[in-house]
Amino acid sequence: MTTNILKGAVLVTGLIIATEASAHLPAPLIPTALVEDVKGTAAEVEFMDYVGAGQVIKLGSTGALVLSYLKSCEHEVITGGTVIVGTEQSEVDGGKVTRTKVACDGGNVEVSSQQAIETAATAFRLQNAPHETIVYARSPIVELPKLHPGDSRELVFERIDPPGEHFTIKISEGLSDGGFYDLAETNRMLTPGATYRASLGDYKIIFKIDASAKSGTGPIVSRLLRFQSS
């Protein structure tokens, strides 16, 4: 009897410890912002990394960081201090931050927690409600999916209103594990106000270039395209 009581006590204690431990586990990282530039080694983030709410980035006294928030379209230039990533803007302790509202497709992007768990910080999906993706510069930057042997490496752009403009970009082996392709690097600019379809094998997205877009460049979040699998 005493042995059974001791076993039961150990089991209950173990369950309490496990419950308390799980209650203090960090929530899954849901990406809310994109690193557009970083200076200094203390930050431990890199150019084009996604960062999530609650993530702490230490810049030290000389580091600098540029973040663009995917939903709020807040563009932050941060120098020094400690940054706590939020959902719409950062908290900065001991540093300076300059914020600018930029044009982006924010509000039309919803991040799936389950996808974030399964594929880390690069998994995104569009909201179920239909909407037209807008790019606010003439040269989009395309987030590429991870490609497997036998997958197409031809990134195709087609104008569909009306059909006409059409070109293909060969994706290098160096981007097979995913990454970003910037049309501005090859001086390729699309037509303001036009609607296009971009495709890479089974991945497709339809988007529109904002009618007021003049430059091919600008904040990355203003011209970012994320593919959806068909």
N, CA, C and O of each residue as an XYZ file, in Angstrom:
920
protein
N       0.838     -1.203      0.000
C       0.000      0.000      0.000
C       0.868      1.246      0.000
O       0.624      2.185     -0.757
N       1.897      1.247      0.868
C       2.788      2.404      0.939
C       3.488      2.634     -0.385
O       3.658      3.771     -0.824
N       3.900      1.519     -1.028
C       4.567      1.627     -2.321
C       3.659      2.255     -3.358
O       4.094      3.112     -4.126
N       2.389      1.835     -3.390
C       1.424      2.381     -4.348
C       1.188      3.860     -4.113
O       1.072      4.641     -5.058
N       1.116      4.245     -2.825
C       0.909      5.656     -2.493
C       2.084      6.488     -2.971
O       1.907      7.575     -3.522
N       3.305      5.963     -2.754
C       4.508      6.685     -3.192
C       4.539      6.822     -4.709
O       4.876      7.879     -5.243
N       4.179      5.720     -5.406
C       4.141      5.772     -6.870
C       3.139      6.810     -7.347
O       3.407      7.577     -8.272
N       1.962      6.822     -6.690
C       0.941      7.795     -7.069
C       1.399      9.212     -6.837
O       1.136     10.100     -7.648
N       2.093      9.428     -5.719
C       2.590     10.762     -5.400
C       3.617     11.220     -6.425
O       3.614     12.372     -6.857
N       4.507     10.286     -6.811
C       5.523     10.613     -7.816
C       4.858     10.959     -9.141
O       5.258     11.907     -9.818
N       3.816     10.167     -9.515
C       3.114     10.415    -10.779
C       2.442     11.777    -10.781
O       2.552     12.526    -11.751
N       1.742     12.103     -9.688
C       1.067     13.397     -9.594
C       2.069     14.532     -9.645
O       1.859     15.530    -10.335
N       3.177     14.372     -8.898
C       4.217     15.403     -8.898
C       4.778     15.599    -10.295
O       5.005     16.728    -10.731
N       5.002     14.480    -11.002
C       5.516     14.557    -12.369
C       4.564     15.282    -13.285
O       4.997     16.074    -14.122
N       3.249     15.025    -13.144
C       2.254     15.701    -13.983
C       2.232     17.194    -13.697
O       2.115     18.005    -14.616
N       2.345     17.563    -12.408
C       2.347     18.987    -12.049
C       3.552     19.684    -12.642
O       3.435     20.778    -13.196
N       4.726     19.047    -12.528
C       5.946     19.637    -13.084
C       5.830     19.787    -14.590
O       6.198     20.824    -15.142
N       5.312     18.742    -15.272
C       5.171     18.792    -16.738
C       4.214     19.886    -17.157
O       4.448     20.598    -18.134
N       3.095     20.015    -16.379
C       2.112     21.050    -16.704
C       2.700     22.438    -16.530
O       2.516     23.312    -17.378
N       3.411     22.637    -15.424
C       4.018     23.938    -15.171
C       5.077     24.263    -16.220
O       5.200     25.402    -16.670
N       5.842     23.233    -16.600
C       6.881     23.456    -17.611
C       6.264     23.833    -18.942
O       6.733     24.752    -19.613
N       5.185     23.107    -19.337
C       4.557     23.398    -20.621
C       3.905     24.766    -20.617
O       3.815     25.419    -21.656
N       3.444     25.208    -19.437
C       2.816     26.524    -19.350
C       3.810     27.640    -19.596
O       3.434     28.750    -19.974
N       5.104     27.335    -19.377
C       6.121     28.356    -19.557
C       6.895     28.213    -20.867
O       7.842     28.956    -21.123
N       6.478     27.241    -21.698
C       7.139     27.095    -22.993
C       6.814     28.301    -23.868
O       5.696     28.813    -23.807
N       7.768     28.768    -24.684
C       7.480     29.911    -25.557
C       6.438     29.556    -26.606
O       6.398     28.429    -27.100
N       5.602     30.519    -26.937
C       4.604     30.308    -27.978
C       5.302     30.127    -29.324
O       6.392     30.664    -29.517
N       4.704     29.384    -30.264
C       5.313     29.216    -31.582
C       5.569     30.580    -32.230
O       4.733     31.480    -32.149
N       6.716     30.720    -32.864
C       7.065     31.970    -33.504
C       6.204     32.194    -34.735
O       6.235     31.401    -35.676
N       5.445     33.263    -34.728
C       4.646     33.634    -35.895
C       5.286     34.865    -36.512
O       5.353     35.907    -35.860
N       5.755     34.776    -37.745
C       6.460     35.901    -38.365
C       5.566     37.125    -38.507
O       4.440     37.036    -38.994
N       6.087     38.270    -38.074
C       5.332     39.511    -38.199
C       6.098     40.596    -38.935
O       5.504     41.587    -39.359
N       7.407     40.429    -39.094
C       8.223     41.463    -39.721
C       9.363     40.827    -40.502
O       9.705     39.660    -40.309
N       9.941     41.628    -41.390
C      11.018     41.190    -42.264
C      12.235     42.081    -42.042
O      12.111     43.303    -41.971
N      13.410     41.466    -41.931
C      14.649     42.223    -41.755
C      15.117     42.728    -43.123
O      15.512     41.940    -43.982
N      15.067     44.043    -43.315
C      15.482     44.627    -44.587
C      16.939     45.070    -44.590
O      17.534     45.259    -45.651
N      17.505     45.233    -43.415
C      18.932     45.563    -43.324
C      19.357     45.350    -41.878
O      18.554     45.505    -40.957
N      20.620     44.993    -41.682
C      21.144     44.824    -40.329
C      22.636     45.091    -40.355
O      23.337     44.689    -41.283
N      23.113     45.772    -39.327
C      24.540     46.064    -39.174
C      24.965     45.693    -37.763
O      24.272     45.999    -36.793
N      26.105     45.033    -37.658
C      26.595     44.589    -36.365
C      26.391     43.103    -36.191
O      25.475     42.525    -36.777
N      27.235     42.480    -35.391
C      27.190     41.031    -35.207
C      26.348     40.608    -34.018
O      26.022     39.428    -33.889
N      25.987     41.541    -33.144
C      25.253     41.180    -31.929
C      23.804     40.804    -32.211
O      23.180     40.102    -31.415
N      23.266     41.263    -33.335
C      21.835     41.111    -33.605
C      21.414     39.655    -33.792
O      20.295     39.300    -33.423
N      22.264     38.810    -34.348
C      21.976     37.400    -34.598
C      20.785     37.194    -35.526
O      20.115     36.163    -35.461
N      20.522     38.163    -36.381
C      19.570     38.007    -37.473
C      20.264     38.469    -38.741
O      21.267     39.180    -38.689
N      19.718     38.058    -39.888
C      20.344     38.376    -41.157
C      19.354     39.049    -42.100
O      18.143     39.025    -41.878
N      19.885     39.639    -43.139
C      19.086     40.250    -44.197
C      18.072     39.241    -44.731
O      18.423     38.106    -45.055
N      16.812     39.666    -44.818
C      15.684     38.893    -45.334
C      15.222     37.785    -44.389
O      14.478     36.897    -44.804
N      15.651     37.823    -43.126
C      15.083     36.911    -42.131
C      13.693     37.390    -41.732
O      13.439     38.594    -41.679
N      12.789     36.446    -41.451
C      11.532     36.784    -40.804
C      11.738     36.743    -39.293
O      12.461     35.888    -38.781
N      11.103     37.667    -38.590
C      11.144     37.678    -37.134
C       9.719     37.721    -36.611
O       8.808     38.180    -37.301
N       9.529     37.236    -35.373
C       8.174     37.106    -34.851
C       7.943     37.844    -33.555
O       8.883     38.230    -32.861
N       6.676     38.033    -33.241
C       6.287     38.767    -32.039
C       6.894     38.123    -30.803
O       6.808     36.911    -30.610
N       7.509     38.955    -29.970
C       8.146     38.491    -28.760
C       9.629     38.212    -28.912
O      10.333     38.050    -27.915
N      10.112     38.155    -30.140
C      11.530     37.893    -30.361
C      12.364     39.089    -29.912
O      12.013     40.237    -30.185
N      13.468     38.814    -29.223
C      14.346     39.861    -28.699
C      15.607     39.924    -29.552
O      16.261     38.907    -29.778
N      15.943     41.116    -30.021
C      17.133     41.332    -30.844
C      17.996     42.375    -30.150
O      17.571     43.513    -29.954
N      19.199     41.985    -29.783
C      20.113     42.895    -29.100
C      21.085     43.495    -30.107
O      21.834     42.773    -30.765
N      21.069     44.820    -30.223
C      21.906     45.517    -31.191
C      23.203     46.038    -30.584
O      24.126     46.398    -31.315
N      23.284     46.082    -29.264
C      24.451     46.687    -28.641
C      24.438     48.188    -28.834
O      23.390     48.778    -29.097
N      25.593     48.803    -28.705
C      25.652     50.268    -28.808
C      25.838     50.760    -30.232
O      25.550     51.920    -30.531
N      26.317     49.887    -31.120
C      26.644     50.344    -32.481
C      25.836     49.655    -33.566
O      25.944     50.023    -34.736
N      25.037     48.672    -33.212
C      24.276     47.937    -34.222
C      23.109     48.740    -34.766
O      22.663     49.708    -34.150
N      22.620     48.326    -35.930
C      21.465     48.983    -36.559
C      20.612     47.928    -37.238
O      21.107     46.888    -37.674
N      19.327     48.215    -37.316
C      18.373     47.245    -37.838
C      17.255     47.979    -38.565
O      16.759     49.001    -38.091
N      16.864     47.448    -39.719
C      15.702     47.968    -40.445
C      14.673     46.849    -40.529
O      14.941     45.786    -41.090
N      13.499     47.096    -39.968
C      12.403     46.126    -39.981
C      11.215     46.681    -40.738
O      10.911     47.871    -40.655
N      10.543     45.808    -41.480
C       9.275     46.164    -42.104
C       8.215     45.196    -41.609
O       8.364     43.981    -41.737
N       7.141     45.738    -41.043
C       6.063     44.907    -40.519
C       5.091     44.539    -41.623
O       4.649     45.398    -42.386
N       4.756     43.247    -41.705
C       4.001     42.706    -42.826
C       2.541     43.132    -42.822
O       1.945     43.290    -43.887
N       1.959     43.321    -41.651
C       0.539     43.667    -41.572
C       0.306     45.163    -41.427
O      -0.554     45.726    -42.104
N       1.068     45.811    -40.548
C       0.858     47.240    -40.296
C       1.561     48.129    -41.319
O       1.274     49.323    -41.400
N       2.491     47.550    -42.112
C       3.281     48.307    -43.094
C       4.146     49.376    -42.418
O       4.456     50.408    -43.014
N       4.525     49.115    -41.179
C       5.400     50.019    -40.453
C       6.845     49.705    -40.818
O       7.277     48.555    -40.748
N       7.588     50.738    -41.210
C       8.989     50.594    -41.622
C       9.840     51.275    -40.561
O       9.720     52.482    -40.352
N      10.711     50.501    -39.879
C      11.460     51.012    -38.746
C      12.964     50.984    -39.009
O      13.511     49.987    -39.481
N      13.612     52.089    -38.695
C      15.074     52.158    -38.692
C      15.493     52.297    -37.234
O      15.194     53.305    -36.592
N      16.183     51.290    -36.712
C      16.509     51.227    -35.284
C      18.022     51.235    -35.116
O      18.730     50.477    -35.779
N      18.509     52.079    -34.243
C      19.945     52.127    -33.957
C      20.177     51.890    -32.471
O      19.651     52.614    -31.626
N      20.975     50.863    -32.162
C      21.348     50.571    -30.788
C      20.226     50.025    -29.942
O      19.059     50.046    -30.331
N      20.604     49.531    -28.767
C      19.625     49.088    -27.793
C      19.138     47.669    -28.004
O      19.739     46.877    -28.730
N      18.031     47.374    -27.347
C      17.400     46.051    -27.418
C      16.024     46.202    -28.047
O      15.241     47.068    -27.658
N      15.741     45.354    -29.017
C      14.482     45.418    -29.764
C      13.611     44.222    -29.383
O      14.065     43.078    -29.408
N      12.361     44.500    -29.033
C      11.382     43.430    -28.827
C      10.383     43.532    -29.972
O       9.646     44.512    -30.086
N      10.370     42.513    -30.810
C       9.490     42.500    -31.982
C       8.043     42.380    -31.536
O       7.721     41.571    -30.665
N       7.170     43.184    -32.134
C       5.747     43.135    -31.819
C       4.946     42.586    -32.975
O       5.495     41.968    -33.888
N       3.640     42.813    -32.936
C       2.782     42.394    -34.037
C       2.643     43.482    -35.092
O       2.454     43.188    -36.272
N       2.738     44.752    -34.662
C       2.587     45.863    -35.592
C       3.748     46.846    -35.538
O       3.983     47.577    -36.500
N       4.479     46.872    -34.421
C       5.681     47.684    -34.320
C       6.533     47.158    -33.172
O       6.082     46.342    -32.369
N       7.775     47.641    -33.110
C       8.718     47.142    -32.118
C       8.732     48.014    -30.864
O       8.376     49.192    -30.899
N       9.153     47.404    -29.756
C       9.531     48.148    -28.567
C      11.055     48.233    -28.558
O      11.736     47.228    -28.762
N      11.584     49.421    -28.324
C      13.028     49.620    -28.352
C      13.479     50.189    -27.015
O      13.006     51.243    -26.591
N      14.394     49.491    -26.354
C      14.915     49.915    -25.057
C      16.387     50.280    -25.215
O      17.204     49.447    -25.608
N      16.718     51.539    -24.902
C      18.102     51.968    -24.948
C      18.612     52.314    -26.324
O      19.817     52.481    -26.513
N      17.715     52.426    -27.295
C      18.113     52.791    -28.656
C      17.164     53.817    -29.235
O      16.297     54.339    -28.534
N      17.329     54.103    -30.507
C      16.481     55.071    -31.198
C      15.761     54.386    -32.356
O      16.317     53.508    -33.016
N      14.527     54.797    -32.591
C      13.758     54.222    -33.688
C      13.063     55.333    -34.460
O      12.483     56.249    -33.877
N      13.132     55.237    -35.776
C      12.396     56.133    -36.669
C      11.413     55.293    -37.462
O      11.800     54.331    -38.126
N      10.144     55.659    -37.393
C       9.101     54.874    -38.062
C       8.504     55.645    -39.230
O       8.285     56.855    -39.162
N       8.248     54.902    -40.304
C       7.588     55.464    -41.482
C       6.553     54.466    -41.982
O       6.836     53.271    -42.076
N       5.362     54.947    -42.301
C       4.330     54.095    -42.879
C       4.606     53.976    -44.372
O       4.729     54.989    -45.060
N       4.705     52.747    -44.882
C       4.957     52.543    -46.305
C       3.788     51.783    -46.919
O       3.002     51.151    -46.212
N       3.684     51.852    -48.233
C       2.647     51.113    -48.936
C       3.031     49.642    -48.992
O       4.136     49.301    -49.415
N       2.120     48.766    -48.564
C       2.362     47.333    -48.702
C       1.018     46.627    -48.699
O      -0.023     47.246    -48.481
N       1.052     45.327    -48.944
C      -0.184     44.557    -49.046
C      -0.625     44.047    -47.674
O      -1.300     43.022    -47.581
N      -0.250     44.751    -46.618
C      -0.596     44.370    -45.256
C      -2.090     44.344    -45.048
O      -2.835     45.078    -45.697
N      -2.525     43.487    -44.132
C      -3.952     43.338    -43.897
C      -4.551     42.270    -44.777
O      -5.588     41.699    -44.439
N      -3.907     41.983    -45.922
C      -4.337     40.896    -46.779
C      -3.528     39.638    -46.520
O      -3.707     38.628    -47.200
N      -2.636     39.699    -45.535
C      -1.788     38.556    -45.237
C      -2.152     38.004    -43.874
O      -2.209     38.747    -42.894
N      -2.397     36.721    -43.807
C      -2.668     36.059    -42.536
C      -1.666     34.931    -42.384
O      -1.449     34.165    -43.323
N      -1.056     34.820    -41.222
C      -0.060     33.794    -40.986
C      -0.693     32.650    -40.231
O      -1.344     32.866    -39.209
N      -0.512     31.433    -40.718
C      -1.046     30.260    -40.058
C      -0.079     29.760    -38.992
O       1.084     29.486    -39.290
N      -0.550     29.637    -37.745
C       0.306     29.137    -36.675
C       0.791     27.726    -36.991
O       1.956     27.403    -36.761
N      -0.099     26.886    -37.518
C       0.288     25.520    -37.821
C       1.364     25.488    -38.892
O       2.317     24.714    -38.795
N       1.218     26.334    -39.928
C       2.236     26.396    -40.962
C       3.551     26.902    -40.396
O       4.621     26.429    -40.777
N       3.470     27.866    -39.485
C       4.693     28.393    -38.886
C       5.412     27.307    -38.106
O       6.642     27.250    -38.104
N       4.641     26.434    -37.434
C       5.248     25.337    -36.697
C       5.902     24.358    -37.661
O       7.017     23.894    -37.423
N       5.199     24.042    -38.759
C       5.667     23.004    -39.667
C       6.846     23.452    -40.514
O       7.741     22.655    -40.792
N       6.864     24.695    -40.922
C       7.904     25.126    -41.855
C       8.656     26.342    -41.355
O       9.233     27.090    -42.144
N       8.650     26.542    -40.032
C       9.390     27.621    -39.381
C       8.914     28.962    -39.878
O       7.728     29.143    -40.152
N       9.857     29.933    -40.001
C       9.446     31.328    -40.144
C       9.166     31.764    -41.563
O       9.029     32.962    -41.809
N       9.076     30.839    -42.512
C       8.821     31.276    -43.882
C       7.474     30.809    -44.406
O       7.208     30.941    -45.601
N       6.616     30.266    -43.547
C       5.345     29.730    -44.009
C       4.240     30.764    -43.874
O       3.952     31.245    -42.779
N       3.637     31.093    -44.978
C       2.572     32.077    -45.003
C       1.415     31.563    -45.860
O       1.600     30.716    -46.734
N       0.237     32.084    -45.597
C      -0.863     31.836    -46.509
C      -1.709     33.096    -46.598
O      -1.680     33.946    -45.708
N      -2.463     33.202    -47.687
C      -3.346     34.339    -47.844
C      -4.639     34.088    -47.091
O      -4.986     32.941    -46.806
N      -5.340     35.138    -46.774
C      -6.633     34.992    -46.124
C      -7.590     34.253    -47.052
O      -7.435     34.286    -48.273
N      -8.581     33.587    -46.463
C      -9.558     32.859    -47.262
C     -10.368     33.804    -48.146
O     -10.744     33.451    -49.264
N     -10.633     34.999    -47.642
C     -11.395     35.962    -48.448
C     -10.568     36.372    -49.663
O      -9.389     36.700    -49.529
N     -11.181     36.355    -50.855
C     -10.421     36.697    -52.051
C      -9.988     38.160    -52.042
O     -10.724     39.036    -51.588
N      -8.807     38.402    -52.541
C      -8.324     39.770    -52.684
C      -7.245     39.785    -53.746
O      -6.707     38.746    -54.127
N      -6.943     40.961    -54.206
C      -5.925     41.109    -55.234
C      -4.633     41.590    -54.589
O      -4.602     42.636    -53.940
N      -3.573     40.820    -54.774
C      -2.281     41.202    -54.240
C      -1.751     42.418    -54.998
O      -1.735     42.432    -56.228
N      -1.322     43.428    -54.261
C      -0.814     44.653    -54.866
C       0.676     44.764    -54.593
O       1.134     44.545    -53.472
N       1.428     45.108    -55.640
C       2.851     45.397    -55.503
C       3.029     46.890    -55.758
O       2.536     47.419    -56.754
N       3.736     47.568    -54.854
C       3.803     49.031    -54.900
C       5.102     49.557    -55.507
O       5.514     50.683    -55.229
N       5.732     48.747    -56.322
C       6.890     49.173    -57.104
C       6.882     48.348    -58.384
O       6.189     47.335    -58.468
N       7.645     48.775    -59.374
C       7.569     48.123    -60.681
C       8.426     46.862    -60.786
O       8.318     46.120    -61.762
N       9.270     46.618    -59.795
C      10.115     45.417    -59.805
C       9.840     44.590    -58.552
O      10.398     44.883    -57.494
N       8.997     43.567    -58.645
C       8.718     42.746    -57.464
C       9.956     41.970    -57.013
O      10.881     41.725    -57.788
N       9.940     41.596    -55.746
C      10.912     40.640    -55.227
C      10.121     39.409    -54.814
O       9.183     39.504    -54.023
N      10.500     38.250    -55.353
C       9.703     37.031    -55.226
C      10.325     36.102    -54.192
O      11.501     35.748    -54.289
N       9.528     35.710    -53.204
C       9.978     34.695    -52.259
C       9.776     33.324    -52.897
O       8.648     32.943    -53.211
N      10.854     32.592    -53.088
C      10.810     31.318    -53.790
C      10.590     30.164    -52.824
O      11.136     30.168    -51.721
N       9.798     29.176    -53.226
C       9.645     27.973    -52.398
C      10.870     27.082    -52.538
O      11.683     27.263    -53.444
N      10.992     26.131    -51.643
C      12.058     25.141    -51.765
C      11.741     24.223    -52.928
O      10.635     23.690    -53.022
N      12.703     24.038    -53.810
C      12.509     23.213    -54.996
C      13.154     21.842    -54.797
O      14.166     21.701    -54.110
N      12.542     20.846    -55.415
C      13.035     19.478    -55.325
C      13.515     19.016    -56.694
O      13.160     19.623    -57.704
N      14.308     17.964    -56.747
C      14.762     17.456    -58.050
C      13.580     17.175    -58.970
O      12.613     16.526    -58.571
N      13.663     17.658    -60.179
C      12.577     17.489    -61.139
C      11.594     18.636    -61.177
O      10.818     18.748    -62.126
N      11.607     19.503    -60.156
C      10.723     20.668    -60.160
C      11.174     21.672    -61.217
O      12.360     21.777    -61.529
N      10.209     22.403    -61.759
C      10.530     23.452    -62.727
C      11.350     24.547    -62.068
O      11.112     24.909    -60.916
N      12.311     25.066    -62.802
C      13.118     26.195    -62.332
C      12.912     27.413    -63.228
O      13.758     28.306    -63.290
N      11.777     27.432    -63.917
C      11.440     28.564    -64.782
C      10.389     29.431    -64.107
O       9.244     29.015    -63.930
N      10.783     30.622    -63.738
C       9.889     31.605    -63.137
C       9.287     32.429    -64.275
O       9.990     33.169    -64.963
N       7.974     32.285    -64.459
C       7.295     32.865    -65.613
C       6.402     34.021    -65.177
O       5.637     33.894    -64.220
N       6.500     35.142    -65.875
C       5.625     36.289    -65.668
C       4.796     36.505    -66.929
O       5.337     36.560    -68.034
N       3.465     36.629    -66.758
C       2.563     36.864    -67.881
C       1.599     37.995    -67.529
O       0.964     37.976    -66.474
N       1.499     38.958    -68.402
C       0.466     39.986    -68.208
C      -0.855     39.411    -68.683
O      -0.913     38.787    -69.743
N      -1.924     39.614    -67.907
C      -3.205     38.982    -68.227
C      -4.336     39.984    -68.443
O      -5.500     39.592    -68.527
N      -4.001     41.300    -68.536
C      -5.083     42.285    -68.712
C      -4.742     43.412    -69.699
O      -4.529     44.531    -69.234
N      -4.678     43.220    -70.937
C      -4.929     41.976    -71.674
C      -3.657     41.149    -71.759
O      -2.577     41.640    -71.429
N      -3.770     39.902    -72.197
C      -2.573     39.078    -72.370
C      -1.605     39.726    -73.349
O      -2.021     40.372    -74.310
N      -0.328     39.551    -73.103
C       0.663     40.134    -74.015
C       2.068     39.964    -73.481
O       2.792     39.061    -73.900
N       2.457     40.824    -72.561
C       3.804     40.781    -72.003
C       4.069     39.421    -71.357
O       3.236     38.901    -70.614
N       5.240     38.854    -71.651
C       5.544     37.504    -71.186
C       7.057     37.328    -71.160
O       7.730     37.620    -72.148
N       7.599     36.854    -70.042
C       9.025     36.550    -69.994
C       9.296     35.481    -68.946
O       8.505     35.271    -68.026
N      10.441     34.806    -69.107
C      10.810     33.690    -68.245
C      12.191     33.930    -67.654
O      13.104     34.390    -68.340
N      12.330     33.614    -66.374
C      13.603     33.741    -65.661
C      14.025     32.354    -65.182
O      13.235     31.644    -64.560
N      15.246     31.973    -65.465
C      15.768     30.684    -65.025
C      16.312     30.827    -63.604
O      17.204     31.637    -63.352
N      15.768     30.035    -62.680
C      16.197     30.079    -61.287
C      17.460     29.231    -61.125
O      17.491     28.075    -61.548
N      18.477     29.788    -60.527
C      19.755     29.099    -60.382
C      19.671     28.007    -59.319
O      18.789     28.022    -58.460
N      20.598     27.068    -59.393
C      20.662     25.987    -58.416
C      20.897     26.535    -57.009
O      20.481     25.932    -56.020
N      21.565     27.682    -56.933
C      21.842     28.271    -55.629
C      20.606     28.678    -54.869
O      20.671     28.886    -53.658
N      19.454     28.799    -55.562
C      18.198     29.177    -54.912
C      17.244     27.990    -54.787
O      16.055     28.175    -54.525
N      17.756     26.782    -54.972
C      16.901     25.592    -54.919
C      16.295     25.361    -53.541
O      15.207     24.795    -53.430
N      16.982     25.790    -52.497
C      16.475     25.607    -51.139
C      15.580     26.756    -50.690
O      15.266     26.879    -49.506
N      15.173     27.591    -51.632
C      14.355     28.752    -51.304
C      15.223     29.991    -51.199
O      16.448     29.908    -51.111
N      14.582     31.113    -51.210
C      15.303     32.380    -51.167
C      14.467     33.447    -51.825
O      13.240     33.350    -51.859
N      15.114     34.456    -52.346
C      14.410     35.593    -52.928
C      15.036     35.957    -54.274
O      16.257     35.982    -54.422
N      14.171     36.238    -55.251
C      14.639     36.719    -56.551
C      14.126     38.139    -56.752
O      12.919     38.380    -56.729
N      15.039     39.066    -56.948
C      14.712     40.482    -57.062
C      14.806     40.910    -58.524
O      15.890     40.917    -59.106
N      13.660     41.267    -59.114
C      13.663     41.698    -60.506
C      14.456     42.973    -60.713
O      14.927     43.237    -61.820
N      14.612     43.772    -59.659
C      15.357     45.025    -59.781
C      16.831     44.766    -60.088
O      17.497     45.619    -60.674
N      17.345     43.598    -59.698
C      18.754     43.300    -59.934
C      19.061     43.112    -61.413
O      20.214     43.230    -61.829
N      18.036     42.821    -62.210
C      18.221     42.697    -63.656
C      17.521     43.840    -64.404
O      17.326     43.774    -65.618
N      17.147     44.886    -63.657
C      16.496     46.076    -64.235
C      15.199     45.740    -64.967
O      14.816     46.436    -65.907
N      14.523     44.676    -64.535
C      13.245     44.305    -65.137
C      12.127     45.043    -64.406
O      11.962     44.880    -63.198
N      11.361     45.853    -65.134
C      10.271     46.620    -64.525
C       8.964     46.305    -65.238
O       8.913     46.227    -66.465
N       7.914     46.126    -64.455
C       6.594     45.818    -64.984
C       5.774     47.100    -65.155
O       6.189     48.176    -64.725
N       4.625     46.973    -65.779
C       3.817     48.127    -66.174
C       2.885     48.569    -65.047
O       2.124     47.747    -64.535
N       2.920     49.841    -64.645
C       2.001     50.325    -63.604
C       0.543     50.093    -64.001
O       0.161     50.335    -65.146
N      -0.262     49.627    -63.059
C      -1.678     49.394    -63.297
C      -1.997     48.057    -63.931
O      -3.169     47.690    -64.023
N      -0.974     47.304    -64.379
C      -1.204     46.033    -65.077
C      -1.328     44.883    -64.090
O      -0.782     44.937    -62.988
N      -2.049     43.846    -64.493
C      -2.221     42.638    -63.699
C      -1.423     41.505    -64.335
O      -1.446     41.316    -65.551
N      -0.717     40.757    -63.490
C       0.178     39.702    -63.966
C      -0.107     38.387    -63.231
O      -0.676     38.361    -62.140
N       0.313     37.306    -63.879
C       0.377     36.004    -63.229
C       1.847     35.586    -63.193
O       2.523     35.575    -64.222
N       2.328     35.245    -62.008
C       3.670     34.686    -61.874
C       3.530     33.215    -61.514
O       2.686     32.854    -60.693
N       4.347     32.369    -62.119
C       4.251     30.941    -61.838
C       5.633     30.314    -61.814
O       6.548     30.736    -62.520
N       5.752     29.291    -60.975
C       6.968     28.494    -60.877
C       6.515     27.066    -60.641
O       6.286     26.663    -59.500
N       6.384     26.299    -61.717
C       5.812     24.962    -61.604
C       4.381     25.032    -61.127
O       3.547     25.694    -61.745
N       4.086     24.347    -60.018
C       2.728     24.332    -59.468
C       2.407     25.553    -58.624
O       1.273     25.710    -58.173
N       3.380     26.411    -58.404
C       3.175     27.613    -57.598
C       2.748     28.771    -58.491
O       3.364     29.031    -59.525
N       1.688     29.464    -58.084
C       1.175     30.565    -58.898
C       0.675     31.689    -58.001
O       0.246     31.462    -56.870
N       0.740     32.896    -58.528
C       0.133     34.036    -57.843
C      -0.259     35.077    -58.885
O       0.476     35.321    -59.841
N      -1.422     35.685    -58.689
C      -1.870     36.785    -59.545
C      -1.741     38.072    -58.733
O      -2.153     38.129    -57.574
N      -1.176     39.087    -59.341
C      -0.927     40.334    -58.624
C      -1.054     41.516    -59.577
O      -1.039     41.362    -60.798
N      -1.177     42.693    -58.986
C      -1.290     43.923    -59.758
C      -0.200     44.899    -59.339
O       0.110     45.030    -58.154
N       0.380     45.583    -60.325
C       1.316     46.657    -60.034
C       0.508     47.926    -59.779
O      -0.305     48.325    -60.613
N       0.728     48.551    -58.643
C      -0.024     49.759    -58.303
C       0.104     50.795    -59.415
O       1.186     51.009    -59.963
N      -1.017     51.433    -59.738
C      -1.035     52.370    -60.862
C      -0.108     53.557    -60.661
O       0.336     54.166    -61.634
N       0.188     53.892    -59.421
C       1.045     55.046    -59.156
C       2.521     54.670    -59.021
O       3.357     55.537    -58.769
N       2.847     53.388    -59.187
C       4.238     52.950    -59.038
C       5.109     53.566    -60.130
O       4.773     53.490    -61.312
N       6.204     54.163    -59.743
C       7.121     54.782    -60.702
C       8.480     54.085    -60.677
O       9.021     53.733    -61.726
N       9.025     53.888    -59.489
C      10.354     53.288    -59.357
C      10.253     51.766    -59.338
O       9.207     51.201    -59.018
N      11.365     51.113    -59.687
C      11.410     49.666    -59.598
C      11.745     49.190    -58.204
O      11.485     48.037    -57.860
N      12.323     50.071    -57.391
C      12.765     49.673    -56.067
C      11.930     50.359    -54.987
O      10.950     51.045    -55.278
N      12.337     50.158    -53.746
C      11.621     50.701    -52.601
C      11.715     49.700    -51.472
O      12.406     48.691    -51.610
N      11.036     49.946    -50.347
C      11.057     48.984    -49.249
C      10.647     47.596    -49.739
O       9.703     47.460    -50.517
N      11.352     46.580    -49.285
C      11.103     45.223    -49.764
C       9.670     44.792    -49.491
O       9.058     44.119    -50.321
N       9.128     45.172    -48.342
C       7.774     44.765    -48.002
C       6.743     45.355    -48.963
O       5.634     44.832    -49.075
N       7.097     46.437    -49.659
C       6.190     47.062    -50.618
C       6.127     46.318    -51.950
O       5.226     46.552    -52.756
N       7.088     45.420    -52.175
C       7.140     44.747    -53.472
C       7.352     43.240    -53.357
O       7.843     42.591    -54.281
N       6.973     42.706    -52.209
C       7.195     41.292    -51.930
C       6.035     40.428    -52.420
O       4.869     40.735    -52.172
N       6.370     39.347    -53.118
C       5.388     38.362    -53.568
C       5.695     37.021    -52.923
O       6.846     36.584    -52.916
N       4.667     36.357    -52.377
C       4.813     35.025    -51.807
C       3.953     34.052    -52.604
O       2.753     34.265    -52.770
N       4.570     32.991    -53.092
C       3.841     32.029    -53.890
C       2.892     31.196    -53.036
O       3.147     30.940    -51.859
N       1.785     30.778    -53.663
C       0.862     29.837    -53.068
C       0.815     28.612    -53.949
O       0.758     28.733    -55.173
N       0.837     27.407    -53.339
C       0.796     26.180    -54.110
C      -0.612     25.980    -54.647
O      -1.591     26.181    -53.929
N      -0.710     25.589    -55.898
C      -2.037     25.359    -56.499
C      -2.615     24.013    -56.098
O      -3.719     23.667    -56.516
